[in-house]
């Protein structure tokens, strides 16, 4: 993998690249890097659609399920994004105890949980909805709110909150 040095451009939100040859893979790598930067510590949540875009850029192309959490402080500013569990092509074991431990370790007040569907279809399964309920109950015991569960597909994301499943 080649790494290209990106420098801030003269206009806000623009970048200048050291190399003039860029592959599609380079662009995808840079999109992931930019999404990680946008989900870095201290940044406020801009909007649900922007959060979904960044989460999609980070985990939509995995060939296996990945479960992650976006940890937030009391003002809903980002503490960090963590990929916690890796599964197979159609499932991942998620341990609520480990999610609670991570929230306490980072002193999170809230979180958005996410996982991808390698099939490309972001529709939730009954297991996805049950997991969300278990996580909400476990985290409520330590005063951490689950704000949403976003399921990432190839081209789109599904928000359990926006669709009335939470």
Order of alpha helices (4+ residues) and beta strands (2+ residues): beta-beta-alpha-alpha-beta-beta-alpha-beta-alpha-beta-beta
